[in-house]
Amino acid sequence: MLDEITIPPDRLLDVVDSVFVGLAEMGPVHTGAMPSALLGTADQPRAFCDLTKNEVVAAERLLLRCGLLTAPPVQPPRTLQ
């Protein structure tokens, strides 16, 4: 379960650095996209190649708690009319 991710602090800070490098690599094209959503896609930055999804999610959570990353707004479900 993702809530139980345990990563050593030094590794977590390395992953946070890689997330920042990846975000800089992407530029404004993917503003608002969570880094973990880009893993495994054609748009994945090179900085994410050596990271696991769990590591990126843990780094996202740390950055969100510190106010250094903003989660994209949740879109309400569309209804059919």
Order of alpha helices (4+ residues) and beta strands (2+ residues): alpha-alpha-alpha
